[in-house]
Amino acid sequence: MLRGKVLFRLEESIETKMSRLSLLDMSLSYGLYPTEAVLSGLQEFFPEVNLRKLYEVEGYHKKLATILDGQFAVERDSVQREIEDLQSQVASVNDQIRELGMVRNLSKEFLDRHSEIKGKIDALKMQNEAYLTLTDLQDARKKADDMLKSAIETILSDIEQAINDKMKEYNDFLFAERHASLHLNFNEYNSYRFETPDDTGTGFNYKGMVIFDLAVLNLTALPAIAHDLLILKNISDGSIDGIMKIYAESKKQIFIAFDKQDAYTAETRKIVTDNKVLKLSDNYCELYGESWNIEEDQSENKL
């Protein structure tokens, strides 16, 4: 089919070249300048015409025509050679068509239809290639997502292990005998479980919160933590003594609010006293010098 299309184009080119060759032959045969008979006829209609001037002009034209005739001849030979070359190509294509057993005379309408169908085929091939490219990209994205998920799981596992080990270290430090330690488990990057196996008491939960905070404080770049009185007062006295020792050994800032230190061991009281920044009490030792919750006498008899 492609050879038939090539053949059609070759024949169109030959037809164009033949038209050009015909014009060149006419120019060489008849010339581009008038004959003496033409000039004599001109004088018959225009008796007063200056033939001398016309002959002088025509003399120049003859010289120019001689040059142009030479150029026409050169161009004619060039066009003739191009036609012969195209005819040779036509003969070669015809031979190939005969060898393939194809029909020689293919109409322009047939070739146009062939070109249209071929264009559609090419468009479908491009769509198919685009689909294959999309499939490859989707596969690459899935692989990247899987790699990211695997990397997240590895990182979370490392974090989980480091925090659990640190919390166990602190938990073992608090008790002479072995106690169950808190455990952190990451289900996903946005989901976790934090618990103490077999113990859901309030005191144990608050102790677990403090130990977790201390583990994160000393494993990360976190500069400081703060524990309010409400947290510490719900933890057993024995655990408080151990927590105070961990507080004292930390190289980072830890802010706490503590009450009734006399109820604890001498070592705990000393840690609190040595690190005390602000002490509040009654009798004008409140934060701002007086208690704000005392109502004044609003009696109407007061002057």
C-alpha positions as CSV (number, residue, x, y, z in Angstrom):
1,M,0.0,0.0,0.0
2,L,2.8,2.3,0.8
3,R,4.5,1.6,-2.6
4,G,1.3,2.5,-4.3
5,K,1.2,5.9,-2.5
6,V,4.9,6.5,-3.4
7,L,4.1,5.6,-7.1
8,F,1.3,8.1,-7.1
9,R,3.5,10.9,-5.8
10,L,6.2,10.1,-8.3
11,E,3.8,10.3,-11.2
12,E,2.5,13.6,-10.0
13,S,6.1,14.9,-9.9
14,I,6.7,13.7,-13.4
15,E,3.6,15.4,-14.7
16,T,4.7,18.7,-13.1
17,K,8.2,18.4,-14.6
18,M,6.7,17.6,-18.0
19,S,4.7,20.8,-17.9
20,R,7.8,22.8,-17.1
21,L,9.7,21.1,-19.9
22,S,7.0,22.0,-22.4
23,L,7.2,25.7,-21.5
24,L,11.0,25.6,-21.9
25,D,10.7,24.0,-25.3
26,M,8.2,26.7,-26.4
27,S,10.6,29.5,-25.2
28,L,13.5,27.9,-27.1
29,S,11.5,27.3,-30.3
30,Y,9.8,30.7,-30.6
31,G,12.2,33.0,-28.8
32,L,11.4,36.0,-26.7
33,Y,12.0,38.7,-29.2
34,P,10.0,40.0,-32.3
35,T,11.0,39.2,-35.9
36,E,11.5,41.7,-38.8
37,A,8.0,40.8,-40.1
38,V,6.6,41.8,-36.8
39,L,8.4,45.2,-36.9
40,S,7.3,45.8,-40.5
41,G,3.7,45.2,-39.5
42,L,4.1,47.6,-36.7
43,Q,5.2,50.4,-39.2
44,E,2.2,49.6,-41.3
45,F,-0.1,50.5,-38.5
46,F,2.1,53.3,-37.1
47,P,3.9,55.0,-40.1
48,E,5.7,57.5,-37.9
49,V,7.3,55.0,-35.6
50,N,11.1,55.3,-35.3
51,L,12.2,51.9,-36.6
52,R,15.9,52.8,-36.0
53,K,15.2,53.1,-32.2
54,L,13.2,49.9,-32.2
55,Y,16.0,48.0,-34.0
56,E,18.5,49.4,-31.4
57,V,16.3,48.2,-28.6
58,E,15.7,44.9,-30.3
59,G,19.4,44.5,-30.8
60,Y,19.8,44.7,-27.0
61,H,16.9,42.3,-26.6
62,K,18.6,39.8,-29.0
63,K,21.8,39.9,-26.9
64,L,19.7,39.3,-23.8
65,A,17.7,36.6,-25.5
66,T,20.9,34.8,-26.5
67,I,21.9,34.7,-22.8
68,L,18.4,33.6,-21.8
69,D,18.3,30.9,-24.5
70,G,21.5,29.5,-23.0
71,Q,19.9,29.5,-19.5
72,F,16.7,27.9,-20.8
73,A,18.7,25.2,-22.5
74,V,20.6,24.4,-19.3
75,E,17.4,24.4,-17.3
76,R,15.7,22.2,-19.9
77,D,18.6,19.6,-19.6
78,S,18.2,19.7,-15.8
79,V,14.5,19.2,-15.9
80,Q,14.9,16.4,-18.5
81,R,17.4,14.6,-16.2
82,E,15.0,15.0,-13.3
83,I,12.2,13.5,-15.4
84,E,14.3,10.6,-16.4
85,D,15.3,10.0,-12.8
86,L,11.7,10.0,-11.7
87,Q,10.7,7.7,-14.5
88,S,13.5,5.3,-13.3
89,Q,12.1,5.4,-9.8
90,V,8.6,4.7,-11.2
91,A,9.9,1.7,-13.1
92,S,11.6,0.4,-9.9
93,V,8.5,0.8,-7.8
94,N,6.4,-1.0,-10.6
95,D,8.9,-3.8,-10.5
96,Q,8.5,-4.1,-6.7
97,I,4.7,-4.0,-7.0
98,R,4.8,-6.8,-9.6
99,E,7.1,-8.9,-7.4
100,L,4.7,-8.5,-4.5
101,G,1.7,-9.3,-6.6
102,M,0.0,-6.0,-5.9
103,V,-2.4,-4.1,-8.1
104,R,-0.7,-1.5,-10.2
105,N,-3.4,1.0,-10.8
106,L,-4.4,2.4,-7.5
107,S,-6.8,5.4,-7.6
108,K,-6.2,8.7,-5.8
109,E,-9.4,8.1,-3.8
110,F,-8.0,4.7,-2.7
111,L,-4.7,6.2,-1.7
112,D,-6.4,9.0,0.2
113,R,-8.5,6.5,2.1
114,H,-5.4,4.5,2.8
115,S,-3.7,7.6,4.2
116,E,-6.7,8.4,6.4
117,I,-6.8,4.8,7.8
118,K,-3.1,4.9,8.4
119,G,-3.4,8.2,10.3
120,K,-6.0,6.6,12.5
121,I,-3.8,3.6,13.1
122,D,-0.9,5.9,14.0
123,A,-3.2,7.8,16.4
124,L,-4.3,4.5,18.1
125,K,-0.7,3.4,18.4
126,M,0.1,6.7,20.2
127,Q,-2.8,6.2,22.5
128,N,-1.7,2.7,23.2
129,E,1.8,3.9,23.9
130,A,0.4,6.6,26.2
131,Y,-1.6,3.9,28.0
132,L,1.5,1.7,28.5
133,T,3.4,4.7,29.8
134,L,0.6,5.5,32.2
135,T,0.6,1.8,33.4
136,D,4.4,2.0,33.9
137,L,4.0,5.2,35.9
138,Q,1.3,3.7,38.0
139,D,3.5,0.7,38.7
140,A,6.4,3.0,39.6
141,R,4.1,5.0,41.9
142,K,2.9,1.8,43.6
143,K,6.5,0.7,44.1
144,A,7.4,4.1,45.5
145,D,4.4,3.9,47.9
146,D,5.4,0.5,49.0
147,M,9.0,1.7,49.6
148,L,7.7,4.6,51.6
149,K,5.4,2.4,53.7
150,S,8.3,0.1,54.4
151,A,10.5,3.0,55.4
152,I,7.9,4.4,57.7
153,E,7.3,1.0,59.3
154,T,11.1,0.7,59.9
155,I,11.4,4.2,61.3
156,L,8.4,3.7,63.6
157,S,9.7,0.3,64.7
158,D,13.0,1.9,65.6
159,I,11.3,4.8,67.5
160,E,9.0,2.3,69.3
161,Q,11.9,0.1,70.3
162,A,14.0,3.0,71.6
163,I,11.1,4.5,73.7
164,N,10.1,1.1,75.1
165,D,13.6,0.3,76.1
166,K,14.0,3.7,77.8
167,M,10.7,3.4,79.6
168,K,11.6,-0.1,80.9
169,E,14.9,1.3,82.1
170,Y,13.1,4.0,84.1
171,N,10.4,1.6,85.3
172,D,13.0,-0.9,86.6
173,F,14.7,2.0,88.4
174,L,11.6,2.9,90.4
175,F,11.0,-0.5,92.0
176,A,13.2,-3.0,93.8
177,E,11.2,-5.9,92.5
178,R,10.3,-6.3,88.8
179,H,7.1,-4.5,87.7
180,A,5.3,-4.6,84.3
181,S,6.5,-1.8,82.1
182,L,4.6,0.5,79.9
183,H,4.5,-0.4,76.2
184,L,4.1,1.8,73.1
185,N,2.9,0.2,69.9
186,F,2.6,2.1,66.5
187,N,-0.2,0.5,64.4
188,E,0.3,3.1,61.6
189,Y,2.0,6.4,61.3
190,N,-1.2,8.1,62.6
191,S,-2.3,5.4,65.1
192,Y,-0.8,4.0,68.2
193,R,-1.5,2.1,71.4
194,F,0.0,3.0,74.8
195,E,-0.7,0.8,77.8
196,T,0.5,-1.1,80.8
197,P,-0.4,-4.8,80.6
198,D,-2.6,-6.0,83.4
199,D,-2.7,-2.6,85.2
200,T,-5.1,0.2,84.3
201,G,-5.1,2.0,87.7
202,T,-5.1,5.8,87.9
203,G,-1.8,6.0,89.7
204,F,-0.1,3.6,87.2
205,N,-1.4,5.6,84.3
206,Y,-0.1,8.9,85.7
207,K,3.3,7.3,86.4
208,G,3.3,5.9,82.9
209,M,2.7,9.4,81.5
210,V,5.7,10.8,83.5
211,I,8.0,8.0,82.4
212,F,7.0,8.4,78.8
213,D,7.6,12.2,79.0
214,L,11.1,11.5,80.5
215,A,11.9,8.9,77.8
216,V,11.0,11.3,75.0
217,L,12.8,14.2,76.7
218,N,16.1,12.3,76.9
219,L,15.9,10.6,73.5
220,T,15.0,13.6,71.4
221,A,15.9,17.3,71.0
222,L,13.0,18.3,73.2
223,P,14.5,21.0,75.5
224,A,12.1,20.8,78.5
225,I,9.0,19.2,80.0
226,A,6.5,20.3,82.7
227,H,4.5,18.2,85.2
228,D,1.8,19.8,87.2
229,L,0.8,19.0,90.8
230,L,-2.3,17.1,89.6
231,I,-0.1,14.5,87.8
232,L,2.4,13.9,90.6
233,K,-0.1,13.8,93.5
234,N,-1.8,10.8,91.9
235,I,1.4,8.7,91.9
236,S,2.5,6.4,94.7
237,D,5.1,7.7,97.2
238,G,7.6,5.1,96.3
239,S,7.4,5.9,92.6
240,I,7.7,9.6,93.4
241,D,11.0,9.0,95.2
242,G,12.4,7.3,92.1
243,I,11.0,9.9,89.7
244,M,12.7,12.7,91.7
245,K,16.0,11.0,91.2
246,I,15.5,10.7,87.5
247,Y,14.5,14.4,87.5
248,A,17.7,15.3,89.3
249,E,19.9,13.4,86.9
250,S,18.5,14.9,83.7
251,K,20.6,17.5,81.9
252,K,17.5,19.2,80.5
253,Q,15.0,21.6,82.1
254,I,12.1,20.0,84.0
255,F,9.4,22.2,85.6
256,I,7.2,20.7,88.3
257,A,4.6,21.8,90.8
258,F,5.1,19.8,94.1
259,D,3.2,19.8,97.3
260,K,3.7,18.2,100.8
261,Q,7.3,17.3,100.3
262,D,7.5,16.5,104.1
263,A,5.5,13.3,103.4
264,Y,8.4,11.9,101.3
265,T,11.8,10.6,102.1
266,A,14.7,12.9,103.1
267,E,16.4,12.3,99.7
268,T,13.3,13.5,97.9
269,R,12.9,16.5,100.2
270,K,16.6,17.4,99.5
271,I,16.2,17.2,95.7
272,V,13.1,19.5,95.9
273,T,14.8,22.0,98.2
274,D,18.1,22.1,96.1
275,N,16.2,22.7,92.9
276,K,13.4,25.0,94.3
277,V,12.9,28.2,92.3
278,L,9.6,29.5,93.8
279,K,7.8,28.5,97.0
280,L,4.2,29.5,97.7
281,S,2.3,29.3,101.0
282,D,-0.3,31.2,103.2
283,N,0.3,34.3,105.3
284,Y,1.3,36.7,102.4
285,C,3.5,34.1,100.7
286,E,1.0,33.8,97.8
287,L,2.2,34.4,94.3
288,Y,1.1,38.0,94.3
289,G,1.4,38.7,98.0
290,E,-2.2,37.9,99.0
291,S,-4.9,35.4,98.4
292,W,-7.5,36.3,95.8
293,N,-10.2,34.0,97.0
294,I,-10.9,35.8,100.3
295,E,-14.1,37.8,100.1
296,E,-14.0,41.3,101.6
297,D,-16.7,42.5,104.0
298,Q,-19.3,44.3,101.8
299,S,-21.5,45.4,104.8
300,E,-23.5,48.6,104.2
301,N,-22.5,49.8,107.7
302,K,-18.8,49.8,106.7
303,L,-17.6,53.4,106.3
